[in-house]
Amino acid sequence: MSESRLVSRSRWMIVTLTACWTPSAAFAQAEVAPGGMGTVATPGASQGFFSIVFSGGLVGVAIIMLLLALSLTAAYLVFEHLMTIRRNELMPDGLSEQVRELLIAGRLGEADQTCRQQPSFLAFVLLNGLSEAEGGWSAVEKAMEDAAAEQSARLFRKIEYLSVIGNLAPMVGLLGTVTGMIFAFQQVASTQGAAGAADLAEGIYQALVTTVGGLIVAIPSLGAFAVFRNRLDQLVAEAAYLAQHAVGPLKRRRVTAARAPAAVPPPPRTGGG
């Protein structure tokens, strides 16, 4: 009995290693030849993608559905960021020059109204700076820095979800891999080491499909996150420069007022008439 059990376990190890390292083993059923000399793929034994997915049972289907939900969420976020993280959306053409010309002319109210008519990242920063115009240049600069930091943090929080999905999807795929291997070893244990490739197919299918699915979701998500992050860094820096350029006349006006000579007071009257 011990020798036959050792032979059965050796055969199971060979079948398992062959199924793990041979790509076709995940998509075809193996049949042992009558002479026991090898395995022969049966004609028409290849299965479709959905049959492979549902072969993992309820747990496998739940993991695949979770990966599908993550992929749809990532696709929605990529589409939204493509529409919103653009130069024309964050910095409307001509807004900086319009505000600068109005400030040179001393029309602060019209500059404020111009910014309100074109809501954007740059307009928000300029509005916060113009609201502190009476407090001096340091107050204007501080208000614009705070507004730019707030808006950039809001945009970064939105693209951060892509990074979360990119890190979460492989973990979900790994969960499917672990559960699939658990089912495979459970099948081996229940048959006392006599399980063949067909008996191990369910666990192997689930393990391979969920792993690949997790990587398929994670790789584009992390790539899109890196692209949008670098793009956002560039646009935020450009918007900060345009805001400083637009409110430059306020700084020069303060400097000019500080350097203006004071009026000479009239000489005091003497009582001699």
Beta strands, then each sheet from edge to edge (+ up, - down):
strand 1: 30-32
strand 2: 39-41
sheet 1: 1+ 2-
end
